[in-house]
Amino acid sequence: MQSASPWRLCVAPMMDWTDRHCRFFHRRLAPHARLYTEMVHAHAVLRGDRARLLEFHASEHPVALQLGGSEPHLLAQAARIGAEWGYDEINLNVGCPSDRVQAGRFGACLMREPTRVADCVAAMRAAVPAAVPVTVKCRIGVDDQDEDAAFQHFVDTVAATGCAVFVVHARKAWLKGLSPKENREVPPLNPARVARLKRERPHLTVVLNGGICKAADALDHLGTFDGVMLGRAAYHEPWILAELEHALWRTPLRGRRAVLDDLAPYAHGLVAGGERLHHLTRHLVGLFQGECGARAWRRLLSEEGSRPGADWTVVLRALAAMATGSGREAA
């Protein structure tokens, strides 16, 4: 493992979850983690509301823009725009198995087209400064592909373009018959296949994704891989990010309430700018997972945070509710 790898700790791109408010929150927990945007299709970057799609807070660095698409010239333009907006990395999604993504001929179905992925990556790399890495997030295969031959061919074909960083979800994707949620749970995990990639291609940076639920598991994997990427665990139990930040960088482990104190000015600005408090607080419901009063915390944030006119006093009331007798259950 390259102990100084910038990808040691990553938070996965997750649709409808890792927006700029979520990333701002995660940065308070883990100052050194690498954060990723939700997947943005190249067409949206070129034709959509770029401020809404690409805006991020300066404190989010290092932050990567994940793109979807399969047309090299469009991905190259989108990558160039992303680099101009200041993203530290451009990542190509070759792992999403949703029907909508498949219909657009991108995401996991591209595992069957390594040459096309290589063409996309080569075009993207040519469009951005050398200091901005173009990386790939993929699976170990799709459907009935051979996990050894097909996966090795895919990685070698894409790596030949100069791409040196592969974030690998250690499951196959089943393109028919399974929902995206089932594709995160049903196909068996095979981290040994990803470990073999790292062992056989030591010059590549290999980041393991999939099934990492505990800080101890992440630290164990870092004995083999250059990095770990956490998805649902980081979202539903975000304190794991603070624990890993402390373990990996010896950053002082502050209390959860200190993190909330850091978020208060951001929330005030959000509401003052006309946005709803819920845009932030929906990402905070798991902060006290496993602590006494966690259920009361979640309930009050969910019920009151989405109401028109809600402000930071909702968070303060939720903290107070945790101390009451009715809120002492941990769940």
N, C-alpha and C positions, 0 to 999 in steps of 0.2 A: 504493500500500500504506500502511496505517496502521501506522507503525513501532512505535507503543506498544500495538498490539493485544494483549490478554491471551491471544489464541489463536495467537500467533506459532509456538509449538512445542507440538504435542499428541501424545500417545501414544494410539493407537486403542483402543477397547474391543474385546477379543478373548475370545471364550468359552473357558473352561478355562485361560486364560493370565493375564489382567490382574486377578488376585485381589489381596487386600490385601498379601500378601507380595511379589508382583511389583511393585506400586506403591511399596511402601516401598523396594525396591531401586532402582527407576527414579528415585525422588526423590533418592537419594544421588548419582546421576549428573547429574541436571538439576534444580537447585533451583527453576528458574522455569517448567519445562514444565507444561502442563495435562494432568492424568491423568484417565483415564476408567475406570469400573468395567466389568466384564462386563455384558452386557445382563441386566436383571432384569425379568421380566414383572410388570405391575401386580398381577395376582392373587397372585403370590408375596409381594410387599411387604405386601399387605393381610392375607394368611392364613398366611404362612410364618414361619419363624424369623428375625425382623428382625435380631437381633444377629448371626447368622451371615451374613445377606445384606448388611447395610448397615454393619457395623462397619468403621471405618478409623482409622488412626493420625493423630494431630494433625499430624504433619509432612507428610502427603500433600497438604495444601492448596497450590495450588488443585486440587480434585478434583471431577469431575462424576459424577453418577449417570445411567447410561443406562437408560431404561425401554423396554419393549416392550408393545404392546397397541394396541387400536383402539376402546376404549369410553371416551368422554370423561369420564364421571363416575368411572370406576375409575382412569384415569390422573390425574385431578385429585387424588383422594385419595392415590395413591401419590406424586405430586409433592409434595404438602403434607408427607407423612411424610418424604420425602427432604430437604426443606428444613429440617424440624425436627431431623433428624439432623445437620445442619450442612453439607450438600453445597453447593458454590459454584455449581453449575449443574445443571439437569435437562435431559437430552438425550433426544429421542424417536428411536427406531430406525425408519427408513423405508428401510433398505438391505439387511437380511439376507434372502437368497434361499432358505434351507433349506426342505425339505418340511415339517418340523415347524412352522416359523414361518408358512408359507403356510397350513397347515391351521388355524392359529389366527387367520387373517386379520389378520396384522400383518407388520411388516418391509417388504421391497421391494414386495410386492403392493399396498401402500397408495399407491405411486406412481400407480396408476390411480384413486385416490380422493382427489384433492386437497381436496375440500370436507370429507370426513371428517377428514383430517389437520388441516385448519384448525380444525375443531370441537374436536379433541383438544388442539391447542396453545392455543386460546383458553381452554379449561377449565383447563388446567394453569397458564397464566399468571395466571388469576384466583385460583388456589389457593395461590400462593406469593408471598412478599414481592417487591416490585419490584426489589430488589437481587439477586435470584436469577434469572438469565436462563434462559428456556426456549428451547432450541435444537433444530435438526433435523439428523440425519445421513441423507443420502439418496444415491441414484444419479442419473445423468443420464437415466434412463428404464428401462423394462423391455420385453422382447420387441420387438415391432415398432412401439413408440411412436416418433413423430417426435422426435428429440433436440432440435429447436429449439422447435417449437410446444408440445409436451406439457410439456417441462421448464420452459419459461418460464411456462406457465400454472400449473404446480404451484407454483413458487417465488412467483409473484405472489399466488396464492390464499392460501398460508400466510403470506406476509409481511404481508398485509392485516390479520392478527390482531395485529400488533406484533412478531412474531418477526423478529429482525434478524440472526441468526447461522445460516448454513447450512454444514455440513461436507459436502462433496460428493465421493463416490467417483466418479472420472471415467471410469466404465464403466457400460454398461447391465448389468442383471441379466437372465439368461434363466431364467425360472421353471420351464421344463420342459426336461429333457434335459441339464442341466449340474449337477454337484454344487456345493456351496458353495466347495470348493477351486477347481474349474474356473471358477466365476464370479469368482474373484479373478485369474484368469490368461488365460482364453480370450477374453472380449469385449475388443475393442481399447480401449486408453486413448484418451481424447479430452480432454486438459486444455485444449485450445483452446476447447472449448464452455464449460468452467467459467470460463475467462478472459473469455469474452464476457459471461457473466453479471455478473462483477465490473465490467467496463467499462460495461455498460448499466445496472447497478443499483449505482452507486458508494456509495450510502448503506448497503448491506448489508455485513456482515462475511462474507467468503467464504473458507473454509479448504479447501485442496486435499488430497485423500486418494487414494491408489492409485498404486502403481508408483514410489514415492520410495524409492530404495535407498541413496543416498550423501548424505553431508553436503553436498557441493558442489551436488548437484541440489536439495536442499531450499533452500539459500541462493539459488540462481538463481530458484526459484519465488517466493521472498519478494519479488522485484522486481515481481511481478504480484498476488499474493494477500496477504490479511491474515494468513494463517497456513498452516502445513503440518501434516498429521497423518500420522505414521509408524505402521505396523502391524508386519508381519512383520520388517521390517528392524530395528526397534527391539528386537524380542524376540530374534531370532537373533544380532544383532550390537549389543548394547546400548551399546557404547562410542560409537556414533554420537550418542547423546544427550549424552554429555559433550562431544564435539567441537562439537555445535551450541550447547550451553549456553555454551561458551567463546567461540564466534564471535559469538553474539548478545548476550550480557550481559557478556562479558569476565571471567566467573568463572574463577579460576585452575584450570588443567587439572591435576588431581591424578592420581597413578598409580592403576592398577587395584588394587594391593594396599592403598592407603590407603582405597579404597572398601570393601574387605573388612574392614579394621580397624573401620570404622564399623558394619558389619553384625554383627560378633561379639556385642556385647551383646544385640542383637535376637534373634540365634539362640539365645543362652544362655537368654533369657527364654521363647522359643518352646518349647524342649525341656523347660525346667523346668515349663512350664504343661501338659505332657502331649501336645504336638503333635510330629509327626515332623520331623526336620531336612529331609527331602525336600521338605516344603511350601515351604521357602525355596530350597534348593539346586537344585531343578529349574529355577528361573528364572536361575540363575547360569552354566549350562553354556556359554553363548556369550560370557561376559565376555572371554575371551582369544582370541576368534576371530581367526585370522590371525597370532597370536603364536607364537613357538617354544614347544613343549610344550602347545599347545592341545588336541591329541588326548588326551594323557595326563590333562589336567585334566578333560575331558569324561568320559572313561572312568571315572576314579576316583569322581567325583561321582555319576555315574549308577549305578555298581555298589554303592558303599558308602553313599551318602547315603540310600538308601531302606531300609536294613537297620534292624530294631528296635534301639533303643538308640544309634543314630548320634548323634554330637554334633559340635561345631565342630572337633574334631581331624581329622575327615574332610577338611575344607577345608584344614587345615594340611598334611595328607599329600598332598593334591592339588597344593598349591603346591610341595611338596618334589619330587613326581614330575615336575613340569615341568622341574626342573633336571637330571634324570638324562638319560643318553644316549638311553634308550628313549623319552623324552618330548619330544625336541627338534623333532620334525616339526611344522610349522605347517599346520593344516587346519581 
